Amino acid sequence: MKSIYLPEPAKLNKVEKLSENETLFEIELLERKSLNHKPGQFVEVSVFGVGEAPISVSSAPTPDKPTFQLCVRAMGNVTSVLCAMQAGEKIGIRGPFGNGFEVSEFKGKDILFIAAGLGLVPLRSLIWSVLNNRKDFGKVMILNGSTSPKSLLFTDELKDWEKRQDVEFHMTVDVGDESWSGNVGVITTLIPRVEFDPDKTLAVIVGPPIMYRFAIRELKNRRMPEKNIYMSLERKMKCGVGKCGHCQMNNIYVCQDGPVFRYDQVKDIPEAI
């Protein structure tokens, strides 16, 4: 077994600009048949000579393919250099790490996805895991929010989800422009639009920290049990293996015990919500 501290070689197969700050990478592992990740897990990406950064896997698991996707926002030394790289260049990968979504727990359930901003990036892995096996799940509702029309990610996929007959899809932006004719407002304004049985529905929330408490409050007002609310807490992670302590919250290490948690598991931790 290889060391969890040793990056393995990978190649950038495709590089696609999604917005002014976000880039989508298709990455090929050079010594493995598959990343073998669960939705919600992350990898440590090494840019040689610069450093490494934890980044969520954005594609659904593909057991027979050595490729996976990462969507990266240029906001630090490592990610800025990575987003300037071209197809064909080499990087290093450690992982996958963390506690992801157990898709088997969602089978037969209605699912309410709530994605705000970059929250769609890690949530996309679970959404496609569900849509690729649509008959195994009940009602699927997707709520997606962004700060502006220009900051929307995966716009072609959003249009496809909106057209699907087996998906209820709603989208909003915080501030519209002359090109926007859809809903304007924060993502919690979309929750009253969907009808669901709170006891038969699992909600999955991913987005900026400030959004969680308001989305959870809306769901609890609809009598959704705390154990039915899932979230991803991707904050302060660094090493990926619980050694550096950056992501510690009380006795929890987000990089190992998370980033996926049920609300009832972390509701009493002040740093979590």
N, C-alpha and C positions, 0 to 999 in steps of 0.2 A: 504493500500500500504506500502511495506517495505521501510525503509530508504535507500537512495542511498549510504549512508556512511557505511552501515552494510553488511559485506560479508555474503553470504549464503553458506551453506555446499555443497561440491562437492567431488567426488571421482575420483582418477586416475584409469580408467578402463584398459587402455593399455599404455605401455611406449615402444617406438621404437626409437632406435638410427639411425638417418639418415646420420650423418657424424661425424667427430671428435668433432665438437662443437655444432651441432644441434640435438635436440631430439623432436620427435613427441608424443604428448599426446592425448589420447581420454579421455575426461572428462565427467562425468555424474553428472548432477544436481540432488540433493537428494530431493528437495522440489518443483521442477517445471517440467512440461511436456516438455518444450522446452526453449532454450535460446532466441528464437524469434529474432534473429539478422538479420541485412541486411549485404550483402557482403561489406567489407571495414570497418566495425565497430570493436571495440576492447573491451576487458574486463580488469578489474583490478584483478590480481591474488594475493591472500594472501598466503604466506607461514608462518604459525603460528609460532610466536616467532622470525621471521626474518624480515618480512616486506612485501610490495606488489609492483607489477610492472605492467605497462600497456602492454598488449600483444594482437596483432591482431588475430582475429579468422580466421583460415585457411581453414575451411570447409564450404561448401554451407549450407544454412539454411535447417533444417529438422524439419518442424512444428510439427510432431507427435513423435519426439524422444527427450529424455532428454540428449542426448550426442552431443558433438561438439569437434572439434580438434584445438589444438594450437601447433605451431612449435616454439620452444624456443632455442635461442642461449645462452649458458652459458657465461656471460660476466660481471656479477656483483654479489653482495651478494645473492640477491633473486633468480636470474635465475640460479646461480651455485648450490645452494641448491636444487632448484626445479628439475634440470636436474639429480641430484643424487638420487631422490626419486624413489620408486618402485610402481608398480601397487598395488592398494588396499589402498594406503595412502590417507589421506584427505587434502584438501586445501580449500581456500575460494574464492568465485567469486563475484565481483560487476559488474554490467552492463547487457547488452551491452551499450556502450557509443559511442558518436560521430555521425557524419554525414556520412552515408555509400553511396554506389552506389544505385541509383534508377534503378533497372533492367528494369522497364517498359520504361524508356527513351531509352534503347538500342534495344528494340524490333523492328524488321524490318530493322535494320541498319547493315551495315558491321562493324566488330569490329577488331581493331588491338591492341593486347595485347603486351606490351613491359615490360618484367620483367628482372631486373638485380640483381644478388645476392639474398639477403634475400627478395627482392621485390616480388619474386614468392610466398612468404608465405601469405601475405594478398590478393594478386591478385588471388591466387588459389580459393578462395571463390567465386569470380565473374566468373572465368573461368568455374568452375563446375556448377554454376547456369545457365550459358549459354548452356553448353554442355548437361546438363540434360534436357533441353527444346530446343534442337537444331533447330527444325522446326520454332521456333519463331524469328529466327535471320537470317541475310544474311550471307555473307562470313565471316569466322572466321580465323584470322591470329594470330599466337602466336610466338613471338620472345623471346627467353630465353638466358640469358648470365650469366656466372659465372667466377670467377677468375681462376679456374683450374678444371680439370675433377674430382678431389677428393672432391671439394666443391659443386658439383651439388646436388640439393635436389630433392626428389620425382622422382628418376631415372626411376622407373617402369612406372610411369605416363607419363614421358617425352617420353619414347619409345612408349607407346600406342598412344599418341597424334601424334607422327611422322607417325604412321601407318594409322591413320584415313583418310578416303577419304574425309570427310567433314571438314577437318581442314588443313590449310597450316602452317606448323611448321618449324621453323629454330632455330638453337642453335649454340652458340659460347662460347669459353673460352678465357680469356685474354692471358693465357700461357698454351700451351699444354704439353703433356709428351709422352712417348713411346706408351702408350695405346690409345692415341687420334688421330683419323683420320678425325675429323670434322673441321669446320671453326675455325681459330685462329684470334682473334681481339676483340676489344670492341664491345658492343652490337649495337652501332650506325652503324657499318659496315653492319649489316643485313637489315637495313631499305631500302636501294636501291634494295634489292632482291624482295621485295613484290610490286605488282601492286594494286593500290587502287584508287577509285574515292574520292578525298579529301572532296567533299561536301556530300557524302553519307556514309562516314566512321567516326566512333568515335574511337579515340586512347586513350588507358589507359596506363599510364606510372607509374611504381613503382620501386624504386631502391635507390641507394645511392644519396645524394644531388648533387654531382658533375655531375652525369649523366643527370639530368633533362635538363639543359640548352642546352646540345649538342643534345639530342634527340628531344627537342622542335625545335631547329634550323633546324634539318633535316626535320621535319614534315612541318615546315613553308616554307622551300625551295620547298616542294612538294605542296604548296598552300593549306595546310589544315587550315581551319578557326580556330581561337583561341578558339572559343566556342565549338569546337569538340574535344578538348584535355583535358582529365581528368588526375588527378594525386592524389597520396596519400602522404601527408606531415607528416610523423610520427616522429616528432622531438621534443625533450624536454618535452614530455608529462609526467605528473606525477600523479596528483590527479584524472583526468578524468572528473571533474565536474566544471572546470573553476574557481576554488577558489585559487589555489596556485600561479598562474601567470607564471609558468615556460614556458608555451608554447605560451605566448602572442606574436603576431606579429602585431604591430600597434594596431588597434582596434579588431583584430581577435584572438580568442582563438582556437588553433588547435584542442584541445580535444572536443570542442563543435561545432564550426563552420565547422570543418573538422573531421577526417583527409582528407576526400575526397573533392577536389576542382576542378573546371574548371580553366584552365589556365587564361582565361580572368578575373577571379575573383581575382587573386593574382599576376598577372604579374608585377604590379607596387610596390609590397612590396619587398624591398631589401633582407630581411631575408628569403623569400619564395623560390626564385630561384637563 
